[in-house]
Amino acid sequence: MITTYHRPQTLDAALALLSYPNVFPLGGGTLLASRHPQDDPVSVVDLQSIGLDSIHKKGSNLEIGATVTLQSLLENEHCPATLKPALKLESPLNVRNSATVAGALVSCDGRSPFATALLALDAKITVISNQLSVISSQSSIINVGDFLPLRPRGLITQIVISLNVKFSFEYVSRSPMDKPIVCVALTQWKSGRTRLALGGYGESPLLALDGIDADSIGSAQAAVRNAYREAADDWASSEYRMDVAATLAKRCLAA
């Protein structure tokens, strides 16, 4: 249950409030709105007035503010066309209009197409500690692959992805708008680096491949089969995921 609402006007003020226990950032509110009356009381800090809702193309990078909504990113002129299917699958339109990119990342599980795409893109996340003793310290930039398993406490202010890459995304789900049972996201850099991420299972997406000149079909299919070897749950068997992911990885490379 939400008992106290704050709406600071500066980032420092927000960080000061967030340093106290049981105080949580409020972006789009989709996560906190799902709390039940019997849950422990919490205070929220509304982030909409501290300027984290912009999208900028800077060189070959796209800088996405933490409180940018999924729909705003989807509609932005600089959003890669190949990323849009993952955004559409992340949640229905009404939720995308309020859910923020940071909130989606913090609350995601392994079935998140958006988080899977960010993992393949090797997105960089700017996080500021919300401990009072280090409010004045510099923010930390964390690779999304390091962020997702631990979800360190702190305030995300920005997510950065590279635009100077080739990116592809393929998926299989039980219905057209359901979150995937299996999804594959693949990114290739001009340097020859290939990075492949898998979604549809577990607590976080899985990184199956990251290397130079690792873009052969055989390497990709072997990597996804190995990553999904124990990926059985109520939705699908590990054998099903291994076979489907191998096919999707081949499609991504062809794209």
N, C-alpha and C positions, 0 to 999 in steps of 0.2 A: 504494500500500500504506500502510495506517495503522500508524504505528510508535509513536506516543505518544498517550495519552488523558488529558485533563484534565476535571475536573468542578468548576468554581469555584462558590462559594456566593453571590457578589455580582456585580453588573454591572461594577463597576470592575475586579474581578479578571479577569473574562472579557475585558474590553477590553485589559488589560495583556498577557494571553497572546496575543490576536489581533494585537497589534502586531508580532509576530515573523514572519519570512518562512515560507512553507509551513505556516502554521497556519490552520485553517479552522473555522468554526462548525459544530456538529453539532446539528441540530434533530431531524427524524425519521429522518435517516440514509439516506433513499432515494437521494439523489444520490451520497453518498460510498460507499455500498454497491456501486455499479455500477463502481467503480474496479477495474482489473485488477492482478494481482500485479506486472506489469512497469512499472506507472506509478511516477512519482517518489514517494519516501516523504513522508508528510505527518503532521502532528500535528493532533489535533482537540480542540475545546473544546465539551464537552457543555453545552447551555444550559438543561437542564430544571430546574435548581435555582435559577434567578435570577428567577423570577416573571414570565415573559413569556407565560404560558399562559392568560390570562383574557380574557373577552369582557364588555364593559360597554356598556350603552345610556346615553349621556350627552346629555340633551336630544334633539336630532334627529339625533344621530350615533351610529354603532356603532363602538366602539373595540375592535380585534381585536389581541391580543398576537401577537408574531411567531411564537411556538412553538405557537400554537393549531393543532390538526390540521384538515385540510380536513373530516373527518367531524364533528368537534366543532362547527365553524362551521355545517355543514349541519344538524345536529340542534338548534342553539341556537334558543330561542324567538323571538329577535329577528332571526334571519336572514330577509331578505325572501324570500317564496315564489318570486318570479320569478328570484332568484339561484340557487336550488337546482338547476335543470337544468344550469347551467354548472358547478357544483361536482361534480355526478354525472358529467359528461362528462370532467372533468379527469383522473380516474384511477379504476381499479377500487376497490372497497370496501376490500380489504386494504391497498392503498397509501394510500388516504385516511385510514385509521386511524393511519398513522404520518407521512405527509407533512405538513409544516407550511405555513402560508400564506406565510410569508417565503421558505421554501425553494422553494415552487412558483413564486413570483414571480421569484426570482433566476435560476432554472434554466429558465424558460419560453422557448418560441419563439413564433412567430406563430400556431401552431395551438392555443394555450392558450385554452380558453373562460374560465377564471377570470381570466387577465390581460386578456382582451378586455372582460370585464364590469367589471373595476376601471378600465380606461381610460375606458369610457363613463361610469362613475360619478364620474370625476375624483377618485379616491381620493387621500388624503394619506398619505405614508409618512414615518415618523420614523426618521432614520438618525443614528447616533452614529459619529463618526470613531474608528477604532481605532489612531490614531497616538499614541504615548506623550506627545508634546508638547501634545496638545490633549484629553487624557482628561477634564480638568476643564471643558472648554468646553461650551456649551449644544449640545443636539442640533439637527439641521437637519430641517425639514419640507419634503419634496420632493413635487411633484405626480407622480403615477404616469407621466404623459406625458413628464416630464423624466427620470425614473428609468430607464425601460425601454431607451431607446437606448444609454445609457452604462453602466448597472449600476455606479455608483460604489462604490469600496471603502469598507466600513464595515459596521456592524452594524445591521440593521433591528430596531427594538424594537416598532413598532406600525404598524398600517394602520387608517385611519379612512375610513368611507364614510358618506354622508348617507342617512338614512332618510326624509327629508321630500321625496321625489322620486317620480316615476313611472318605473319601469324595466321594460323588456321585452327578451327574448332569444329569437332564432330561429336555427336552424342546419340544415345539411344535411351528412350524413356517409355513408360507404359502408356502415356497419352501425350499428345503434342505439347501441352503446356505443363506437364508434370516435370519435376526435377529429374535429372537423368539417373538411370541405373548405372550407366557407364558414360563417361565423357572423356575426350582426349583433346588437349590443347598443346599445340606445338609452335615454337618460335625458332626462327633461324636468323642469325646475324650475318652481316657481310663478311665477318672474320672467319665464318665457317662454323661458329658455335651453334649447336642445336640443343634445345631444351624442351623436354616433353613432360607434361604433367597429366595426372589422371584424377578424375573425380567420380563421384557416385557411391563412395563407400567410406566408412570410418569417421573419425572425429575431425580429420583435416584431409585436404587433397594430398596426393602422393606425387613426389618427384621421381620419375622413372629414369630420366636420362638427362645428362648435361655434359656436353663435351664438344671438342673440336672435331670436325669431319666425322660426326657420328650420325650422319643423315641417311645411311643406307636402310632400306626396308627391313633387311634381316636384323640389323642392330636394334631398330625401333621395336620390332615385333618381339624380339627376345627380351627387351627391357620391360615392356608392358606385361608380358606373361610372368616374368619374375616378380614384378611389383604387386601383381594381383594374385599371387600364388595362394594366399590365405585370406582372400577377400570375400568370404561367404557371409551372408546375413539373410534376413527374412525376405529381401527383395530379389536376390539372385545368388547362384552358386559361384564359387571361385572359378570353376571351369568355364561357365558361361561368360563371366567377365573377362577372363584371359582370351577367349576366342574372339569376343566382340571387340575388345580393345585392340587386338592385333589387326583386325580389319579396319578399325577407325584410324589407327596410326598410319596404315598404308594410304588411306584417303587423305589424311592431313599432309603427308609427304607429297602426294600427287598434286595437291592444291598449291 
